[in-house]
Amino acid sequence: MYLPPGNISAAAADSIDIPLLLNNPSPLSITLGLDSIDLTYTLNTDIVSPILFIPAIPGIRVGNIMTTRSSATFTLYFPQDFAFTGETNLGKLRSKLYVADSFETDIAFSGNGHTPPCASILTNSTIHFSLAIRCGDSMLSNLIKYGPSFSINSIVPNPARNAVQINIINHGNELKYEFYDALGNQKKNGILIGSSLQIDLSELSAGSYYFRLSGKHGMPITKKIIITK
Protein backbone atom coordinates (compact mmCIF):
# COMPACT_ATOMS: atom_id res chain seq x y z
CA MET A 1 0.00 0.00 0.00
CA TYR A 2 1.68 3.18 -1.13
CA LEU A 3 1.54 6.57 -2.82
CA PRO A 4 2.84 6.81 -6.38
CA PRO A 5 6.05 8.89 -6.36
CA GLY A 6 5.98 12.12 -8.30
CA ASN A 7 5.45 15.87 -8.15
CA ILE A 8 2.30 17.93 -8.19
CA SER A 9 2.26 21.61 -9.16
CA ALA A 10 -0.78 23.63 -8.15
CA ALA A 11 -1.88 27.14 -7.27
CA ALA A 12 -3.61 28.37 -4.14
CA ALA A 13 -7.33 27.48 -3.93
CA ASP A 14 -6.87 24.47 -6.26
CA SER A 15 -8.05 21.00 -5.26
CA ILE A 16 -5.72 18.04 -5.72
CA ASP A 17 -6.23 14.28 -5.44
CA ILE A 18 -3.54 12.11 -3.82
CA PRO A 19 -4.04 8.48 -4.96
CA LEU A 20 -3.49 5.48 -2.71
CA LEU A 21 -2.42 2.24 -4.42
CA LEU A 22 -2.32 -1.39 -3.39
CA ASN A 23 -0.05 -3.79 -5.29
CA ASN A 24 -0.19 -7.56 -5.67
CA PRO A 25 2.86 -8.79 -7.62
CA SER A 26 1.27 -12.21 -8.05
CA PRO A 27 -0.94 -12.89 -11.12
CA LEU A 28 -3.41 -14.57 -8.76
CA SER A 29 -6.11 -12.76 -6.85
CA ILE A 30 -5.27 -12.27 -3.16
CA THR A 31 -7.70 -11.71 -0.32
CA LEU A 32 -6.49 -8.73 1.67
CA GLY A 33 -7.28 -10.22 5.09
CA LEU A 34 -7.74 -6.83 6.75
CA ASP A 35 -10.72 -5.63 8.75
CA SER A 36 -9.50 -2.05 8.60
CA ILE A 37 -6.37 0.05 8.35
CA ASP A 38 -5.45 3.33 10.05
CA LEU A 39 -3.89 5.65 7.49
CA THR A 40 -1.73 8.66 8.28
CA TYR A 41 -0.63 11.27 5.78
CA THR A 42 2.12 13.49 7.19
CA LEU A 43 2.03 16.89 5.50
CA ASN A 44 2.11 20.60 6.13
CA THR A 45 -1.58 21.44 6.51
CA ASP A 46 -0.78 25.15 6.33
CA ILE A 47 -0.20 24.44 2.65
CA VAL A 48 -2.55 21.59 1.80
CA SER A 49 -5.44 20.40 3.95
CA PRO A 50 -7.22 17.05 3.39
CA ILE A 51 -10.99 17.30 2.87
CA LEU A 52 -12.17 13.71 2.27
CA PHE A 53 -11.08 10.30 1.03
CA ILE A 54 -12.98 8.97 -1.98
CA PRO A 55 -12.87 5.14 -2.25
CA ALA A 56 -12.44 3.76 -5.75
CA ILE A 57 -13.83 0.31 -4.85
CA PRO A 58 -17.41 -0.38 -3.73
CA GLY A 59 -17.72 -1.68 -0.19
CA ILE A 60 -14.80 0.28 1.28
CA ARG A 61 -15.94 2.70 3.99
CA VAL A 62 -14.05 5.71 5.35
CA GLY A 63 -13.92 7.03 8.90
CA ASN A 64 -13.73 10.71 9.79
CA ILE A 65 -10.54 12.53 8.86
CA MET A 66 -8.71 13.96 11.87
CA THR A 67 -6.27 16.75 10.99
CA THR A 68 -3.56 18.62 12.85
CA ARG A 69 -1.06 21.14 11.51
CA SER A 70 1.19 18.27 10.43
CA SER A 71 -0.94 15.22 9.65
CA ALA A 72 -4.25 13.73 8.55
CA THR A 73 -5.39 10.38 9.97
CA PHE A 74 -8.42 8.26 9.12
CA THR A 75 -9.50 4.62 8.90
CA LEU A 76 -10.47 2.53 5.87
CA TYR A 77 -12.87 -0.35 6.52
CA PHE A 78 -12.78 -3.29 4.10
CA PRO A 79 -15.48 -5.85 3.26
CA GLN A 80 -14.61 -9.39 4.42
CA ASP A 81 -14.28 -10.76 0.88
CA PHE A 82 -12.11 -7.94 -0.48
CA ALA A 83 -9.58 -9.36 -2.97
CA PHE A 84 -7.37 -7.75 -5.62
CA THR A 85 -5.00 -8.53 -8.47
CA GLY A 86 -2.07 -6.44 -9.70
CA GLU A 87 -1.88 -2.73 -8.97
CA THR A 88 -5.19 -1.57 -7.54
CA ASN A 89 -6.37 1.97 -6.91
CA LEU A 90 -7.95 2.07 -3.44
CA GLY A 91 -9.07 5.68 -3.77
CA LYS A 92 -7.86 9.24 -3.50
CA LEU A 93 -7.38 11.76 -0.73
CA ARG A 94 -8.91 15.01 -1.94
CA SER A 95 -7.21 18.09 -0.53
CA LYS A 96 -7.52 21.85 -0.78
CA LEU A 97 -4.55 24.15 -1.24
CA TYR A 98 -4.28 27.32 0.81
CA VAL A 99 -2.31 30.47 0.11
CA ALA A 100 1.00 29.02 1.15
CA ASP A 101 3.77 30.31 3.38
CA SER A 102 6.34 28.09 1.66
CA PHE A 103 6.85 26.81 -1.84
CA GLU A 104 6.93 23.06 -1.36
CA THR A 105 6.27 20.30 1.10
CA ASP A 106 6.67 16.54 1.39
CA ILE A 107 3.71 14.23 1.91
CA ALA A 108 4.41 10.95 3.67
CA PHE A 109 2.08 8.00 4.09
CA SER A 110 1.99 5.17 6.60
CA GLY A 111 -0.55 2.52 7.56
CA ASN A 112 -1.29 0.34 10.55
CA GLY A 113 -3.52 -2.64 9.74
CA HIS A 114 -6.00 -4.47 11.94
CA THR A 115 -6.13 -8.14 10.96
CA PRO A 116 -8.03 -11.14 12.27
CA PRO A 117 -6.02 -13.91 13.99
CA CYS A 118 -3.63 -15.82 11.70
CA ALA A 119 -4.01 -13.26 8.93
CA SER A 120 -1.15 -10.91 8.12
CA ILE A 121 -0.12 -8.60 5.34
CA LEU A 122 2.55 -5.94 5.05
CA THR A 123 0.59 -2.73 5.53
CA ASN A 124 3.22 -0.21 6.58
CA SER A 125 4.70 1.84 3.79
CA THR A 126 6.04 5.35 3.51
CA ILE A 127 6.80 7.34 0.39
CA HIS A 128 7.40 11.03 -0.19
CA PHE A 129 6.68 13.41 -2.96
CA SER A 130 6.93 17.17 -3.19
CA LEU A 131 4.09 19.55 -3.71
CA ALA A 132 5.06 22.83 -5.35
CA ILE A 133 2.91 25.87 -4.65
CA ARG A 134 3.17 29.24 -6.35
CA CYS A 135 3.25 32.46 -4.37
CA GLY A 136 1.96 32.88 -0.84
CA ASP A 137 1.19 34.82 2.30
CA SER A 138 1.23 33.09 5.70
CA MET A 139 -1.16 35.53 7.41
CA LEU A 140 -3.85 35.00 4.77
CA SER A 141 -3.19 31.25 4.84
CA ASN A 142 -3.88 31.07 8.57
CA LEU A 143 -6.96 33.29 8.26
CA ILE A 144 -8.49 31.10 5.52
CA LYS A 145 -7.75 27.87 7.32
CA TYR A 146 -8.30 28.63 11.00
CA GLY A 147 -10.45 31.75 10.93
CA PRO A 148 -9.66 34.84 13.01
CA SER A 149 -7.36 34.02 15.92
CA PHE A 150 -8.56 37.08 17.83
CA SER A 151 -11.43 39.56 17.65
CA ILE A 152 -12.87 42.53 19.54
CA ASN A 153 -16.01 41.50 21.38
CA SER A 154 -17.03 44.90 22.80
CA ILE A 155 -15.87 48.44 23.55
CA VAL A 156 -17.64 49.99 26.55
CA PRO A 157 -18.58 52.70 26.87
CA ASN A 158 -18.37 54.17 23.39
CA PRO A 159 -18.63 57.16 23.31
CA ALA A 160 -16.41 57.32 26.40
CA ARG A 161 -15.22 60.05 28.77
CA ASN A 162 -12.29 59.16 31.02
CA ALA A 163 -11.75 55.44 30.34
CA VAL A 164 -12.80 52.65 28.03
CA GLN A 165 -12.72 48.87 28.45
CA ILE A 166 -12.04 46.71 25.40
CA ASN A 167 -13.10 43.09 25.67
CA ILE A 168 -11.31 40.71 23.33
CA ILE A 169 -11.82 37.14 22.18
CA ASN A 170 -8.25 35.88 22.23
CA HIS A 171 -7.16 32.30 21.50
CA GLY A 172 -3.91 32.44 23.49
CA ASN A 173 -2.13 35.05 21.36
CA GLU A 174 0.24 37.80 22.37
CA LEU A 175 -1.36 40.88 20.82
CA LYS A 176 -0.10 44.38 20.16
CA TYR A 177 -2.47 47.30 20.69
CA GLU A 178 -2.16 50.87 19.46
CA PHE A 179 -4.34 53.92 20.08
CA TYR A 180 -4.29 56.77 17.50
CA ASP A 181 -5.94 60.15 17.19
CA ALA A 182 -7.73 61.25 14.01
CA LEU A 183 -4.46 62.65 12.56
CA GLY A 184 -2.64 59.31 12.94
CA ASN A 185 -0.60 60.29 16.00
CA GLN A 186 -0.03 57.35 18.34
CA LYS A 187 -1.25 58.09 21.86
CA LYS A 188 -0.88 54.73 23.55
CA ASN A 189 0.50 51.27 22.79
CA GLY A 190 1.38 48.05 24.50
CA ILE A 191 1.15 44.25 24.63
CA LEU A 192 -2.00 42.35 25.55
CA ILE A 193 -2.05 38.64 26.43
CA GLY A 194 -5.42 38.32 28.18
CA SER A 195 -8.97 39.06 27.06
CA SER A 196 -9.60 42.60 28.31
CA LEU A 197 -7.89 45.97 28.30
CA GLN A 198 -8.61 49.17 30.24
CA ILE A 199 -7.41 52.40 28.61
CA ASP A 200 -7.17 55.69 30.53
CA LEU A 201 -8.55 58.53 28.41
CA SER A 202 -8.45 61.29 31.01
CA GLU A 203 -5.53 63.13 29.38
CA LEU A 204 -7.01 63.09 25.88
CA SER A 205 -9.24 65.76 24.40
CA ALA A 206 -12.66 65.13 22.89
CA GLY A 207 -12.76 63.73 19.37
CA SER A 208 -12.48 60.62 17.24
CA TYR A 209 -9.77 58.01 17.92
CA TYR A 210 -8.81 54.62 16.55
CA PHE A 211 -7.89 51.46 18.42
CA ARG A 212 -5.81 48.93 16.45
CA LEU A 213 -5.20 45.33 17.50
CA SER A 214 -2.69 43.06 15.73
CA GLY A 215 -0.93 39.75 16.28
CA LYS A 216 1.30 37.15 14.66
CA HIS A 217 -1.74 35.20 13.42
CA GLY A 218 -4.88 36.76 12.02
CA MET A 219 -5.68 40.05 10.34
CA PRO A 220 -5.30 43.37 12.23
CA ILE A 221 -8.51 44.93 13.55
CA THR A 222 -9.21 48.67 13.82
CA LYS A 223 -12.19 50.17 15.70
CA LYS A 224 -13.32 53.78 16.09
CA ILE A 225 -13.70 55.21 19.60
CA ILE A 226 -15.35 58.56 20.37
CA ILE A 227 -14.25 60.61 23.38
CA THR A 228 -16.65 63.18 24.82
CA LYS A 229 -15.81 65.70 27.56
Contacts in CASP RR format, 6 or more apart in sequence:
PFRMAT RR
TARGET T0000
AUTHOR 0000-0000-0000
METHOD contacts of the structure
MODEL  1
MYLPPGNISAAAADSIDIPLLLNNPSPLSITLGLDSIDLTYTLNTDIVSP
ILFIPAIPGIRVGNIMTTRSSATFTLYFPQDFAFTGETNLGKLRSKLYVA
DSFETDIAFSGNGHTPPCASILTNSTIHFSLAIRCGDSMLSNLIKYGPSF
SINSIVPNPARNAVQINIINHGNELKYEFYDALGNQKKNGILIGSSLQID
LSELSAGSYYFRLSGKHGMPITKKIIITK
1 20 0 8 1.000
1 21 0 8 1.000
1 22 0 8 1.000
1 23 0 8 1.000
1 37 0 8 1.000
1 90 0 8 1.000
1 111 0 8 1.000
1 123 0 8 1.000
1 125 0 8 1.000
2 20 0 8 1.000
2 21 0 8 1.000
2 23 0 8 1.000
2 109 0 8 1.000
2 125 0 8 1.000
2 127 0 8 1.000
3 18 0 8 1.000
3 19 0 8 1.000
3 20 0 8 1.000
3 21 0 8 1.000
3 107 0 8 1.000
3 109 0 8 1.000
3 127 0 8 1.000
3 129 0 8 1.000
4 19 0 8 1.000
4 21 0 8 1.000
4 127 0 8 1.000
4 129 0 8 1.000
5 127 0 8 1.000
5 128 0 8 1.000
5 129 0 8 1.000
6 129 0 8 1.000
6 130 0 8 1.000
7 129 0 8 1.000
7 130 0 8 1.000
7 131 0 8 1.000
7 132 0 8 1.000
8 16 0 8 1.000
8 18 0 8 1.000
8 129 0 8 1.000
8 130 0 8 1.000
8 131 0 8 1.000
8 132 0 8 1.000
9 132 0 8 1.000
9 134 0 8 1.000
10 16 0 8 1.000
10 97 0 8 1.000
10 131 0 8 1.000
10 132 0 8 1.000
10 133 0 8 1.000
11 97 0 8 1.000
11 133 0 8 1.000
11 134 0 8 1.000
11 135 0 8 1.000
12 97 0 8 1.000
12 98 0 8 1.000
12 99 0 8 1.000
12 100 0 8 1.000
12 133 0 8 1.000
12 134 0 8 1.000
12 135 0 8 1.000
12 136 0 8 1.000
13 96 0 8 1.000
13 97 0 8 1.000
13 98 0 8 1.000
13 99 0 8 1.000
14 96 0 8 1.000
14 97 0 8 1.000
15 51 0 8 1.000
15 94 0 8 1.000
15 95 0 8 1.000
15 96 0 8 1.000
15 97 0 8 1.000
16 48 0 8 1.000
16 94 0 8 1.000
16 95 0 8 1.000
16 97 0 8 1.000
16 131 0 8 1.000
17 54 0 8 1.000
17 92 0 8 1.000
17 93 0 8 1.000
17 94 0 8 1.000
17 95 0 8 1.000
18 41 0 8 1.000
18 92 0 8 1.000
18 93 0 8 1.000
18 94 0 8 1.000
18 95 0 8 1.000
18 107 0 8 1.000
19 89 0 8 1.000
19 91 0 8 1.000
19 92 0 8 1.000
20 39 0 8 1.000
20 53 0 8 1.000
20 89 0 8 1.000
20 90 0 8 1.000
20 91 0 8 1.000
20 92 0 8 1.000
20 93 0 8 1.000
20 109 0 8 1.000
21 87 0 8 1.000
21 88 0 8 1.000
21 89 0 8 1.000
21 90 0 8 1.000
22 32 0 8 1.000
22 84 0 8 1.000
22 87 0 8 1.000
22 88 0 8 1.000
22 89 0 8 1.000
22 90 0 8 1.000
23 86 0 8 1.000
23 87 0 8 1.000
23 88 0 8 1.000
24 30 0 8 1.000
24 84 0 8 1.000
24 85 0 8 1.000
24 86 0 8 1.000
24 87 0 8 1.000
24 88 0 8 1.000
25 86 0 8 1.000
26 85 0 8 1.000
26 86 0 8 1.000
27 85 0 8 1.000
27 86 0 8 1.000
28 85 0 8 1.000
29 83 0 8 1.000
29 84 0 8 1.000
29 85 0 8 1.000
30 83 0 8 1.000
30 84 0 8 1.000
30 85 0 8 1.000
31 81 0 8 1.000
31 82 0 8 1.000
31 83 0 8 1.000
32 78 0 8 1.000
32 82 0 8 1.000
32 83 0 8 1.000
32 84 0 8 1.000
32 121 0 8 1.000
33 78 0 8 1.000
33 82 0 8 1.000
33 115 0 8 1.000
33 116 0 8 1.000
33 119 0 8 1.000
33 121 0 8 1.000
34 78 0 8 1.000
34 82 0 8 1.000
34 113 0 8 1.000
34 114 0 8 1.000
34 115 0 8 1.000
34 119 0 8 1.000
34 121 0 8 1.000
34 123 0 8 1.000
35 77 0 8 1.000
35 78 0 8 1.000
35 114 0 8 1.000
35 115 0 8 1.000
35 116 0 8 1.000
36 75 0 8 1.000
36 76 0 8 1.000
36 77 0 8 1.000
36 78 0 8 1.000
36 113 0 8 1.000
36 114 0 8 1.000
37 75 0 8 1.000
37 76 0 8 1.000
37 78 0 8 1.000
37 111 0 8 1.000
37 112 0 8 1.000
37 113 0 8 1.000
37 114 0 8 1.000
37 123 0 8 1.000
38 73 0 8 1.000
38 74 0 8 1.000
38 75 0 8 1.000
38 111 0 8 1.000
38 112 0 8 1.000
38 113 0 8 1.000
38 114 0 8 1.000
39 53 0 8 1.000
39 73 0 8 1.000
39 74 0 8 1.000
39 75 0 8 1.000
39 76 0 8 1.000
39 109 0 8 1.000
39 110 0 8 1.000
39 111 0 8 1.000
40 71 0 8 1.000
40 72 0 8 1.000
40 73 0 8 1.000
40 109 0 8 1.000
40 110 0 8 1.000
40 111 0 8 1.000
40 112 0 8 1.000
41 50 0 8 1.000
41 71 0 8 1.000
41 72 0 8 1.000
41 73 0 8 1.000
41 93 0 8 1.000
41 107 0 8 1.000
41 108 0 8 1.000
41 109 0 8 1.000
42 70 0 8 1.000
42 71 0 8 1.000
42 106 0 8 1.000
42 107 0 8 1.000
42 108 0 8 1.000
42 109 0 8 1.000
42 110 0 8 1.000
43 50 0 8 1.000
43 70 0 8 1.000
43 71 0 8 1.000
43 72 0 8 1.000
43 105 0 8 1.000
43 106 0 8 1.000
43 107 0 8 1.000
43 108 0 8 1.000
43 131 0 8 1.000
44 69 0 8 1.000
44 70 0 8 1.000
44 102 0 8 1.000
44 105 0 8 1.000
45 67 0 8 1.000
45 68 0 8 1.000
45 69 0 8 1.000
45 70 0 8 1.000
45 71 0 8 1.000
45 72 0 8 1.000
45 145 0 8 1.000
46 69 0 8 1.000
46 98 0 8 1.000
46 100 0 8 1.000
46 101 0 8 1.000
46 138 0 8 1.000
46 141 0 8 1.000
46 142 0 8 1.000
46 145 0 8 1.000
47 97 0 8 1.000
47 98 0 8 1.000
47 100 0 8 1.000
47 101 0 8 1.000
47 102 0 8 1.000
47 105 0 8 1.000
47 131 0 8 1.000
47 133 0 8 1.000
47 141 0 8 1.000
48 95 0 8 1.000
48 96 0 8 1.000
48 97 0 8 1.000
48 98 0 8 1.000
48 105 0 8 1.000
48 107 0 8 1.000
48 131 0 8 1.000
48 133 0 8 1.000
49 67 0 8 1.000
49 72 0 8 1.000
49 95 0 8 1.000
49 96 0 8 1.000
49 98 0 8 1.000
49 145 0 8 1.000
50 65 0 8 1.000
50 67 0 8 1.000
50 72 0 8 1.000
50 93 0 8 1.000
50 94 0 8 1.000
50 95 0 8 1.000
51 65 0 8 1.000
51 94 0 8 1.000
51 95 0 8 1.000
51 96 0 8 1.000
52 62 0 8 1.000
52 65 0 8 1.000
52 93 0 8 1.000
52 94 0 8 1.000
53 62 0 8 1.000
53 65 0 8 1.000
53 74 0 8 1.000
53 76 0 8 1.000
53 91 0 8 1.000
53 92 0 8 1.000
53 93 0 8 1.000
53 94 0 8 1.000
54 91 0 8 1.000
54 92 0 8 1.000
54 94 0 8 1.000
55 61 0 8 1.000
55 62 0 8 1.000
55 76 0 8 1.000
55 90 0 8 1.000
55 91 0 8 1.000
56 89 0 8 1.000
56 90 0 8 1.000
56 91 0 8 1.000
56 92 0 8 1.000
57 82 0 8 1.000
57 88 0 8 1.000
57 89 0 8 1.000
57 90 0 8 1.000
57 91 0 8 1.000
59 78 0 8 1.000
59 79 0 8 1.000
59 82 0 8 1.000
60 76 0 8 1.000
60 77 0 8 1.000
60 78 0 8 1.000
60 79 0 8 1.000
60 82 0 8 1.000
60 90 0 8 1.000
60 91 0 8 1.000
61 76 0 8 1.000
61 77 0 8 1.000
62 74 0 8 1.000
62 75 0 8 1.000
62 76 0 8 1.000
62 77 0 8 1.000
63 74 0 8 1.000
63 75 0 8 1.000
63 76 0 8 1.000
63 77 0 8 1.000
64 74 0 8 1.000
65 72 0 8 1.000
65 73 0 8 1.000
65 74 0 8 1.000
66 72 0 8 1.000
66 73 0 8 1.000
66 74 0 8 1.000
67 73 0 8 1.000
72 93 0 8 1.000
76 90 0 8 1.000
97 133 0 8 1.000
98 141 0 8 1.000
98 144 0 8 1.000
98 145 0 8 1.000
99 135 0 8 1.000
99 136 0 8 1.000
99 137 0 8 1.000
99 140 0 8 1.000
99 141 0 8 1.000
99 144 0 8 1.000
100 133 0 8 1.000
100 135 0 8 1.000
100 136 0 8 1.000
100 141 0 8 1.000
101 136 0 8 1.000
101 137 0 8 1.000
101 138 0 8 1.000
101 141 0 8 1.000
102 133 0 8 1.000
103 132 0 8 1.000
103 133 0 8 1.000
103 134 0 8 1.000
104 130 0 8 1.000
104 131 0 8 1.000
104 132 0 8 1.000
104 133 0 8 1.000
105 130 0 8 1.000
105 131 0 8 1.000
105 133 0 8 1.000
106 128 0 8 1.000
106 129 0 8 1.000
106 130 0 8 1.000
106 131 0 8 1.000
107 128 0 8 1.000
107 129 0 8 1.000
107 131 0 8 1.000
108 126 0 8 1.000
108 127 0 8 1.000
108 128 0 8 1.000
109 125 0 8 1.000
109 126 0 8 1.000
109 127 0 8 1.000
110 124 0 8 1.000
110 125 0 8 1.000
110 126 0 8 1.000
111 123 0 8 1.000
111 124 0 8 1.000
111 125 0 8 1.000
112 123 0 8 1.000
112 124 0 8 1.000
113 121 0 8 1.000
113 123 0 8 1.000
115 121 0 8 1.000
139 217 0 8 1.000
139 218 0 8 1.000
139 219 0 8 1.000
142 149 0 8 1.000
142 217 0 8 1.000
142 218 0 8 1.000
143 218 0 8 1.000
143 219 0 8 1.000
146 217 0 8 1.000
147 218 0 8 1.000
148 218 0 8 1.000
148 219 0 8 1.000
149 171 0 8 1.000
149 173 0 8 1.000
149 215 0 8 1.000
149 217 0 8 1.000
149 218 0 8 1.000
150 168 0 8 1.000
150 169 0 8 1.000
150 170 0 8 1.000
150 171 0 8 1.000
150 173 0 8 1.000
150 175 0 8 1.000
150 213 0 8 1.000
150 215 0 8 1.000
150 218 0 8 1.000
150 221 0 8 1.000
151 168 0 8 1.000
151 169 0 8 1.000
151 221 0 8 1.000
152 166 0 8 1.000
152 167 0 8 1.000
152 168 0 8 1.000
152 169 0 8 1.000
152 211 0 8 1.000
152 213 0 8 1.000
152 221 0 8 1.000
152 223 0 8 1.000
153 167 0 8 1.000
153 168 0 8 1.000
153 169 0 8 1.000
154 166 0 8 1.000
154 167 0 8 1.000
155 164 0 8 1.000
155 165 0 8 1.000
155 166 0 8 1.000
155 167 0 8 1.000
155 211 0 8 1.000
155 223 0 8 1.000
155 225 0 8 1.000
156 164 0 8 1.000
156 165 0 8 1.000
156 167 0 8 1.000
157 164 0 8 1.000
158 164 0 8 1.000
158 225 0 8 1.000
158 226 0 8 1.000
159 225 0 8 1.000
159 226 0 8 1.000
159 227 0 8 1.000
159 228 0 8 1.000
160 201 0 8 1.000
160 225 0 8 1.000
160 226 0 8 1.000
160 227 0 8 1.000
160 228 0 8 1.000
161 201 0 8 1.000
161 227 0 8 1.000
161 228 0 8 1.000
161 229 0 8 1.000
162 200 0 8 1.000
162 201 0 8 1.000
162 202 0 8 1.000
163 198 0 8 1.000
163 199 0 8 1.000
163 200 0 8 1.000
163 201 0 8 1.000
163 202 0 8 1.000
164 198 0 8 1.000
164 199 0 8 1.000
164 201 0 8 1.000
164 225 0 8 1.000
165 196 0 8 1.000
165 197 0 8 1.000
165 198 0 8 1.000
165 199 0 8 1.000
166 177 0 8 1.000
166 196 0 8 1.000
166 197 0 8 1.000
166 198 0 8 1.000
166 199 0 8 1.000
166 211 0 8 1.000
167 195 0 8 1.000
167 196 0 8 1.000
168 175 0 8 1.000
168 192 0 8 1.000
168 194 0 8 1.000
168 195 0 8 1.000
168 196 0 8 1.000
168 197 0 8 1.000
168 213 0 8 1.000
169 195 0 8 1.000
170 192 0 8 1.000
170 193 0 8 1.000
170 194 0 8 1.000
170 195 0 8 1.000
172 193 0 8 1.000
172 194 0 8 1.000
173 193 0 8 1.000
173 215 0 8 1.000
173 216 0 8 1.000
173 217 0 8 1.000
174 191 0 8 1.000
174 192 0 8 1.000
174 193 0 8 1.000
174 215 0 8 1.000
174 216 0 8 1.000
175 191 0 8 1.000
175 192 0 8 1.000
175 193 0 8 1.000
175 213 0 8 1.000
175 214 0 8 1.000
175 215 0 8 1.000
176 189 0 8 1.000
176 190 0 8 1.000
176 191 0 8 1.000
176 192 0 8 1.000
176 213 0 8 1.000
176 214 0 8 1.000
176 215 0 8 1.000
177 188 0 8 1.000
177 189 0 8 1.000
177 190 0 8 1.000
177 191 0 8 1.000
177 192 0 8 1.000
177 197 0 8 1.000
177 211 0 8 1.000
177 212 0 8 1.000
177 213 0 8 1.000
178 186 0 8 1.000
178 188 0 8 1.000
178 189 0 8 1.000
178 190 0 8 1.000
178 211 0 8 1.000
178 212 0 8 1.000
178 214 0 8 1.000
179 186 0 8 1.000
179 187 0 8 1.000
179 188 0 8 1.000
179 189 0 8 1.000
179 199 0 8 1.000
179 209 0 8 1.000
179 210 0 8 1.000
179 211 0 8 1.000
179 212 0 8 1.000
180 186 0 8 1.000
180 187 0 8 1.000
180 209 0 8 1.000
180 210 0 8 1.000
180 212 0 8 1.000
181 187 0 8 1.000
181 204 0 8 1.000
181 207 0 8 1.000
181 208 0 8 1.000
181 209 0 8 1.000
181 210 0 8 1.000
182 207 0 8 1.000
182 208 0 8 1.000
182 209 0 8 1.000
182 210 0 8 1.000
184 210 0 8 1.000
187 204 0 8 1.000
187 209 0 8 1.000
188 199 0 8 1.000
192 213 0 8 1.000
199 211 0 8 1.000
201 227 0 8 1.000
204 227 0 8 1.000
205 227 0 8 1.000
205 229 0 8 1.000
206 227 0 8 1.000
206 228 0 8 1.000
206 229 0 8 1.000
207 226 0 8 1.000
207 227 0 8 1.000
207 228 0 8 1.000
208 224 0 8 1.000
208 225 0 8 1.000
208 226 0 8 1.000
208 227 0 8 1.000
209 224 0 8 1.000
209 225 0 8 1.000
209 226 0 8 1.000
209 227 0 8 1.000
210 222 0 8 1.000
210 223 0 8 1.000
210 224 0 8 1.000
210 225 0 8 1.000
211 222 0 8 1.000
211 223 0 8 1.000
211 224 0 8 1.000
211 225 0 8 1.000
212 220 0 8 1.000
212 221 0 8 1.000
212 222 0 8 1.000
213 220 0 8 1.000
213 221 0 8 1.000
213 222 0 8 1.000
214 220 0 8 1.000
214 221 0 8 1.000
END
